[in-house]
Amino acid sequence: MKELWKTLFQIFWTFFKISPVTFGGGFAMIPLIEKEIVENRKWLDSEEVADVFALSQSIPGAVAINSATFIGHRIGGVKGALAAMLGVSVPTFLIVLTLGASYLFIHDHPKLEAAFVSIRVTIVAIIVYAAIKIAKTAIVDKTTFCIMLAGVPALFFVHPIVAILLGALTGVLVVFIKKKMGYQQKKKNDPAANPDYFMGAGI
């Protein structure tokens, strides 16, 4: 029981630290989540985090809260999901409450406006960095590369949910066609899909 509460506190504290500095929403959280969850804590790997973000964007709600909840659930079940959700929500709530109360006094301050202009530009860089990190795990073959190429311009004309559904349907259709043509679909946990498997202890 003591270990459980320790893990829950770690989940809460991890997202509590991430939340206040993620200007720009859920996408800006990706590099920080990857650093904390994958590199520092080693709770999940990069592919699992990419899957979580893909799922979080395909359901209603804020991407940041959805992602934190999914990750918390993967680590500590329902209690872990609640700890992550509280961790990511409490700092934002307090910051919004404070800014809302003081908005009338500071919204015309030139230095504050200059700071937020710089923050918006930095957010663009963070989101581009996050996109590159996710692309490394999401683009695994020519099919996924082509879906990405088609998806980017499509987002200028269709709703993101429609783009996600079209991407899912395309994936199902491609797998169906490959099976009909006799191709074997390798899974992520398939030893044959790992080139290092036969080089080490997996022999």
C-alpha positions in Angstrom: 0.0 0.0 0.0 2.9 2.4 0.8 4.4 1.7 -2.6 1.1 2.4 -4.3 0.7 5.8 -2.6 4.3 6.6 -3.4 3.6 5.9 -7.1 0.4 7.9 -7.1 2.2 10.9 -5.6 5.0 10.6 -8.2 2.3 10.6 -11.0 0.6 13.6 -9.4 3.8 15.5 -8.9 5.2 14.7 -12.4 2.1 16.2 -14.1 1.9 19.0 -11.5 5.4 20.1 -12.6 4.6 19.8 -16.3 1.3 21.6 -16.4 2.3 25.2 -15.5 5.0 25.5 -18.2 3.0 24.0 -21.1 1.9 27.2 -22.8 0.1 26.2 -26.0 -1.9 23.3 -24.7 -1.5 19.5 -25.0 0.9 19.5 -28.0 3.4 21.7 -26.1 3.3 19.0 -23.3 4.7 16.3 -25.6 8.4 17.0 -25.2 8.1 17.4 -21.4 6.0 14.3 -21.0 8.4 12.3 -23.1 11.3 13.6 -21.0 9.6 12.9 -17.7 7.6 9.7 -18.4 9.9 8.0 -20.9 13.5 9.2 -20.1 13.4 10.1 -16.4 10.8 7.8 -14.9 10.9 5.1 -17.6 7.2 4.3 -17.0 6.4 4.1 -20.8 8.3 4.1 -24.0 8.1 6.6 -26.9 5.7 4.5 -29.0 3.2 4.1 -26.1 3.3 7.9 -25.5 2.7 8.5 -29.2 -0.2 6.1 -29.1 -1.7 7.9 -26.1 -1.5 11.3 -27.8 -3.1 9.9 -31.0 -6.0 8.5 -28.9 -6.3 11.7 -26.8 -6.8 13.8 -29.9 -9.5 11.5 -31.3 -11.9 11.9 -28.3 -13.7 14.9 -26.9 -11.9 17.0 -24.3 -8.7 18.8 -23.8 -5.7 17.0 -25.2 -3.6 17.7 -22.1 -6.1 16.3 -19.6 -6.9 13.3 -21.8 -3.3 12.5 -22.3 -2.5 12.8 -18.6 -5.5 10.6 -17.7 -4.6 7.9 -20.2 -0.9 7.9 -19.1 -1.9 7.8 -15.4 -4.2 4.9 -16.1 -1.4 3.0 -17.9 0.9 3.4 -14.9 -1.4 3.2 -11.9 -4.9 2.2 -13.0 -8.0 4.2 -12.1 -6.2 5.8 -9.1 -3.2 6.7 -11.3 -5.6 8.3 -13.8 -7.2 10.4 -11.1 -3.7 11.4 -9.7 -2.5 12.5 -13.2 -5.7 14.4 -14.0 -5.5 16.3 -10.7 -1.8 17.0 -11.2 -2.3 18.5 -14.7 -5.5 20.4 -13.7 -4.7 22.0 -10.3 -1.8 24.3 -11.5 -3.8 25.5 -14.5 -6.8 26.2 -12.4 -4.8 28.2 -9.9 -3.0 30.2 -12.7 -6.2 31.0 -14.6 -7.9 32.0 -11.3 -5.0 34.3 -10.5 -4.7 35.8 -14.0 -8.5 36.3 -14.1 -8.5 38.2 -10.9 -5.6 40.5 -11.9 -6.4 40.8 -15.7 -7.9 44.3 -15.4 -4.7 45.6 -13.8 -2.1 43.9 -16.1 -3.6 43.3 -19.5 -2.3 46.6 -21.0 1.2 46.3 -19.6 3.7 46.6 -22.5 6.3 44.2 -21.0 3.7 41.6 -20.4 2.4 41.8 -23.9 6.0 41.5 -25.2 6.5 38.4 -23.1 3.4 36.7 -24.5 4.4 37.5 -28.0 7.7 35.7 -27.4 5.9 32.8 -25.7 3.6 32.3 -28.7 6.6 32.1 -31.0 8.3 29.6 -28.7 5.2 27.5 -28.6 5.5 27.1 -32.4 9.0 25.7 -32.0 7.9 23.3 -29.2 5.0 22.0 -31.3 7.3 21.5 -34.3 9.8 19.6 -32.1 7.0 17.5 -30.7 5.8 16.7 -34.2 9.3 15.5 -35.2 9.6 13.3 -32.1 6.2 11.7 -32.7 7.0 11.3 -36.4 10.0 9.1 -35.5 7.7 6.5 -34.0 4.6 7.0 -36.1 6.1 6.9 -39.6 7.3 3.3 -39.9 6.9 2.6 -43.6 5.9 4.1 -47.0 2.2 3.8 -46.2 2.4 5.8 -43.0 4.6 8.4 -44.7 2.1 8.8 -47.5 -0.8 9.1 -45.0 1.2 11.9 -43.2 1.8 13.7 -46.5 -1.8 13.6 -47.4 -3.0 14.4 -43.9 -1.2 17.7 -43.5 -2.8 19.6 -46.4 -6.1 17.8 -45.7 -6.3 19.5 -42.3 -6.7 22.9 -44.0 -10.0 21.7 -45.5 -11.5 19.1 -43.1 -12.1 18.9 -39.4 -9.3 17.1 -37.5 -11.7 14.4 -36.3 -12.6 13.7 -40.0 -8.8 13.5 -40.8 -8.3 11.0 -38.0 -11.1 8.8 -39.1 -9.9 8.9 -42.7 -6.4 8.0 -41.5 -7.8 5.0 -39.5 -9.9 3.8 -42.5 -6.9 4.1 -44.7 -4.9 2.0 -42.4 -7.5 -0.7 -42.2 -7.9 -0.7 -46.0 -4.1 -0.9 -46.5 -3.8 -3.9 -44.2 -6.7 -5.6 -45.9 -5.2 -5.1 -49.3 -1.8 -6.3 -48.2 -3.3 -9.4 -46.7 -5.1 -10.1 -50.0 -1.8 -9.7 -51.8 -0.1 -12.1 -49.5 2.0 -9.7 -47.4 2.6 -10.5 -43.7 1.9 -7.7 -41.4 4.5 -7.4 -38.7 3.4 -6.4 -35.2 5.4 -4.2 -32.8 6.0 -7.2 -30.4 6.8 -9.6 -33.2 10.5 -10.7 -32.6 11.0 -10.8 -36.4 10.2 -7.1 -36.5 13.2 -6.4 -34.2 16.5 -6.6 -36.1 18.5 -7.0 -32.9 16.4 -9.9 -31.6 18.4 -12.6 -33.2 21.7 -10.9 -32.2 21.2 -11.1 -28.5 19.4 -13.1 -25.8 16.3 -13.7 -28.0 18.0 -16.4 -30.0 
